[in-house]
Amino acid sequence: MPPDQMPARPAYRTPAIASTAAAVPVPPIPACRAWATRYAGEHGAPLDLTQAVPGWPPHPDMLAALARAAGDPAAATYGLLEGETALREALAEDMRLLYGGDAGAEDLRVTAGANIGFNLAMAVLAAPGDEVLLPTPWFFNHEMALALRGVRAVPLPCRAADGYLPDPARAATLIGPRTRAIALVTPNNPTGAVMPPELIGRFADLCRERGLWLVLDETYRDFLPDGQDTPHALFRRPDWRDFVVQLYSFSKAYCIPGHRVGAVAGGPVFRGEFIKAVDNIQICPPRPPQFALAWAVPALREWRAGNRARIATRAAAFQSAFATAPEWRIDAIGAYFAWVRVPDAAPDSTVAAERLAAERGVVSLPGGVFGPGGERHIRLAFANTDEATIAAVPGRLAGLFARASSTRSERFAAPVPAPGRPFDRSP
């Protein structure tokens, strides 16, 4: 057919992405790892200190239990929406031993990791246009989860001078008519700071008085510092089921992050709505690791205690090593992480993290990932490596910013948008 007789091509329109999704920055860990693809290896093997993963494998008996469970035909069928009864009973007993109080299996719901537990919880606690207070620096996935739902994260700034502990009095001034919850992480990600039980109690009182939910993420509760064996006393309160939602992860304590198992504790009103989100998004959590964990929770208590001591040893090794790199100051350190201030000569932490990955092969996360106020810090996750590797890190950092620089060279153009901006989530 002659071209002038061909039918006109219809005008196509490109469909739009949801504005909530488009406004959320790219996932930071793969973006930061991409910087290391430009590292030439002149300082040794790359060191990936981005992700909070245990630096050792699961207990051999846990691996055997996982293998048996994976081969059980029952594990291939749908399970209970609330999670396996045996695991919930084992976890409830573990909670009573740790916290005191009366938490029972009926208070618990098993989730496919603590991250999805937070998402499921926020699906029933906050609607689009509502607000949730998050202390900064915040865990970036928490803010992302809220943003994807059209919920505003209200920053509650924490200061180095206060040990990065949030202030309930300051939080009270930020509560507005659309505030629905205060979400706390202890031990904290990214700083590692541990909230004392009395401070958690003050936040509980504030939430109770103002009609708010207290969402407490205790993913790292198995790695408290020596001398603090009870995280808090919330589960001894007779009213905890009316306003407390607790998140837990089996990933760190049992070294099984790839199996995606977490848990959420809450009262009957919360659970009644929570199960709607579970049925719609998750159905049942993975069954094989639940079968294995029902055995492991009581059987591996001593092994878990050893892991706590191992993490403490690595934290001490990190502090000792960084004493030789005074231009990189540790402002906070705790379970799994060090929150390190970059040298004054560094333009900002995203430039520092990018150059550290591309020039020295040490991959970290810049502070802008973790909300307002983090532009002068990087997070180094030391739990996934050993003491010998930790000792080598300061040597990699030395002299990186011997001269002040206000701009990046073309050599260090990031595979994501401009430095400091792709991860910033300023309100």
N, C-alpha and C positions, 0 to 999 in steps of 0.2 A: 504494500500500500504506500502510495507517495506520502512523504512526510506531511504535506499540507492537508492530507485527508485523514490523518491519524487522530483519534479522539484525544481531547485535551486531558493531560494528567491531572487527577484531582489534587487539590491543595491539602497536603497532610499537615496535621498539627502534632507537635511533640507533647505527649502527656506529661503532666507535672508530678513531681515528687511531693509528698506531704511536707508542708513548711516546717513542721516540728522535726522531721528527720533531716531535712536539708540544713537546718541550723546547727545540728550537732556535729562537732569536729570528728575527724577520722579517728579510728582506734589508735591510740598512741603507741602501743608496744610494737606492732609490725612496722609502723612508720619510723620509729627510732631504730629498730633493727636494720632497716634499709640503709641507714647511714653507714653502717659497718661494712656494707658491700664495697665501699671505696677504700677500705683499710688494706694496705699492702702487706701487712704482716711483719713489719720491721721491728716491732717490739714484742713479738711472740704471738701465741695463739690468741684469737679474740676471746674476750671475757664478757659474757652476757649477764649483766646484773640488773635486768629489767623486771623480771617476773618473780613473784613470790611463790617459789616451788621448793619443796624439801630437797636438800642436797644428798639424799640417800634413798635407797629403795624401800618398799614396804617390808615388814617382817616376813621372813620366809613362810611362816605358817599362815599369814594373811594371804600371800600369793597362792598357796595351796588351797585355801578356803575359797578364794575367788575362782580358781580353776574348777573346783568341784561344783560351785554354784553355777558357773557358766555352762557346765555340762548337764545340769538338771533340767529336764523338760519343763518343769513347773516354772522355771525362771523365764521361759520364753512366752508365757501367757501374760495377759493383763493382771495387774495387781490391784490392791486397794488404793483408792484415791488418796487416802490419808497416809499411806506408806505401810510397810510390813509391821504387824503387831509386835513381833518379837524384837525388832529393832527399836521401836518406840518404847517398849518396856525396858529394854537395856539402857537406852539413853536417859529415860526418866530416873532410873535408879542412880545412874552416874551423876545426874544433876542434883539429886537429893544429897548424895555424898559430898559433892563439891560446894553447893550453896546452902544446904539445909532446906527447909521449906517442904512443900508438899506437891511439887510438880509430878504429874502422872502421865501415863501413856496417852490418855485422852486429851491432854493439853498440847500434844505434839503432832506436827505434820511433816513428813519427809518430803524434801524437794530435790530436784536435779541440780544440786549445788546451792550455795548460799546466795550467789548472784541472782539466780532465778527466784530464790526465795524473797529477796528484796523486791524484785519486779512484781511478783505475785502479791506481796503485801501492799505495795503502793497502788496496785490496781484497785484495791478495796478501801484504802485509807484516804486517798486524795484524788479529786476529780480535776479535769482541765480548768485552769485558772486558780486553783488552790496553791498554797505555799507550804514548804517544808523547810525547817531550819537545818542547815548543815554546817558544822564547824569547819573552818578552813585552816590548813589545807584539808581538802576533802578527798575521799576515794572517788576517782573520776567516773567509775561505772555507776555510782549512786546518782551523781548529777546527770549523767547521760540518761539513766532510766527515767528520772523525773522529766527531763526535757522532752524525751520522746512521747511522754504522755501529756504534754502541755502543762506540767506542774512546775512552778517556779521554785528553784533552790535559793533560799535566802542565806547569804554567807554570814556565819557567826565567826568573826576573826579571832584567831588564837595567836598568842605572842610567844616568841622564844623565851622572853624573860619570865613567862609563867609556865614554862615547860610544855608549851603547846597544849595546855589544858583549857577547855572552854569555861566561860564564866556564866553561871546561871543568871546573875543579875543583869549582865549584858544581854543575854538571850531574852530575858523578860521584856526588854525595851524594843525588841525586834518582832514580837508577836503582834500580828494584825488580825483583822476579821476573817481573812482567808487562810490563816495558819491552821494546819491540821495535825502536824507532828513535829517532833524534834528527833533527828536521827543521829546517834552517837556511835563511834567505832572505837572499841577498846579491847586489847591494845590497838593503837591507831595505825591505820594505813593512810598516809605514807610516813608518819614521823616515828612510829613505834611507841609513842607516849602511852602510858597506862593511867587510866583514871582511877583515883582512889575510891574505895567503896562509899565514903561519905559524900564525895562529889557526885557520884551517880545517884545517891539518895536525894541530894538537893535538886537535881534535875527531875527526879521522879516526883518530888513534892510540887515543883513548878508545873509539870504537866498535869498532875492531878488537880491542882487548883484552877488551872486555866482550861481544863477540858480538852487536853491534847493527848495524842498517842506518843508514848516514848518508845522509839524503835532502837533497839540496842544490838548492834552487830558485834558478835564476839567470835568471829572467825579464828582469832589467834589466842583464845582464852587458855589454851593448853601450854602457852609459852610465857606465863607471867614471870616476873623477876623473883629471885629468891627473897623470901620474907613476906610475899603476898600470895597466900594459898587460897584465899576466898575472894573471887572477883568483886562480889557485892552481896547485899542482903535483900535484893528485891523479891526473891521468891519466898521470903519469910513474911512478906506483907500479906495480910488477908485480902487486900484489894488488888493484887497484882494483875489478876485476870481481867480487870476492868479497863486497863489502859496500857499495859506493857506488851510489846511484841519483841521477842528475842530471836536473833538469827545465829545459826551455828553452821560450821563447815567441818566435814570429815576429811577434807582434802589434805590439810596441813598435818594434823595430828597423826593420821594413818598413812600419809605419803601416797595418796591415791587421787590426785587432782583430775586425772583423766577419766575417772569413773563417775564424777559429777554426782555427789551425794551431799546434801545439807539438811538442815532441819529448821523449823519455825515453831516457836512456842507462843501460845496466846490463849485468851479466854474464849468462852462459848460464843459471844456476840461476834468477835473477830473471826473465829473459825467458821461460823455459819456463812459469812460472806466470802471468806478466803477459799472455801471449797468450790465456789463458782468459778473463780479464776483458775484454780487447779484443773478443773474438768475441761475448761475451755482452752487452756494453753499447754498444760503439762500432761494431763491424764495421770498415769502413775509414774513415779520416779523409777530409774533403772533397778531391776529386781536382783540380778546376781550380786552386786556389791552390798545390797541391803541384807541378803542372806549371810554374807561373809561378815558384815559388820555386827550383826546381832551376836555372833560369837566373839568378835574382836573387842567390843567395848569393854566387857568385864575381863577378858583374858589378857589383854595387852596393856593394862594399866601401868605395870612396872616399865614396860618398854616405852610407853609414852613419857613417863617421868624421865627416862634416860634421854629422850629426844629434847626435852625441855632443858636439861643440863647441857646438851650438845649445842643448842642454839645460844645459850648463855656464854659458852666458851668461844663461839664464833664472834659474838658481839664484843667480848673482851679483846679478842685478837684484832678486830677491826679498829677499836679505839686505840690500841697500842700501835698498830701500823700507822694510823693517821697522825700520831704524835710527831711523825717525821715529815709531815706535809702541812705545816701550820697555815699556809695560804688557803687551804681547803678546810674550813672549820665545821666540825660536827656540832650542829645545833640541837639534835635530838637523835636518840638511838634506842632501839628496843627489839621486840619480836620481829625478826626477819629483815628490818630496814634500818638504814641510817639516812637522816635528813641533813644533807651537807650543803653549807653555804659556799658558793663558787667564789673564786678570787675577785678582788675589787677590780682587777684589770679586765675581767670578762664582761663583754657588753650586756649579756643577759644569760639566763640559764639554758635557754634553747640553743643559743650559739655555743655555749660551753659543752652541752651534751652532744651536739652534732660534731664538733671538732674532736671531742674526746673519743667518739666512736670512729670517726673517719681517719684521724691521725694516730691515735694510740690504741685503738681496738677495744676500748672499754665502753660497753653499751649501757647507758643509764636512762632514766626518765627525767625530763626537765620539769622544774617546779610548776610551770604554767599549766601542765596537765591537771594539777591538783587544785585549781581554782585561784581566785584573787589572792595576791600577796606571795605567791610562790616563785616569782620571777628571778630571785637571787639564789635559788636552791636547786639541787638535783637529788633524786632518790636513788640510792644504791641498795639493791636487795642482796645481802651477803649470805643468806641462808642456803642458797643453792650452790655454794662453792665450799672450798676447804680452807684451812688456816694458811697453807702455803700460798695459795692463790691470793688470799686476802693480803698477805704480807707484800705481794708484788704490786698491788694496785697503786700505792703512793708513788712508786717509781715511774709508773705510766703517766701519772698526772703531773709530775714535776716539770716545771718550765713551760707548760702548755700556753700560759698567758704571761710570758716574760715581758711582753710589751702590750700596752693598752691598745685596743682596737675598737673603733666604733662601727665598723662595717665588716661584712663578710666578703671574702674573695669569691670569685666565680667558682673556684675549685670546690668550695663547700656549699654549693647550691643544694638545698635539701630536696628530696623527692616528694615533698609535701609543700604547702604554701609557705609564705615568708616566715622567718624565725620569730618565735614567740607568739605568733598569731594563730596557727592552726589548732593549738591546744588551749588557748585562752577561753575561759567561759565567764567573762566579767558580766555582772548583772546589768 
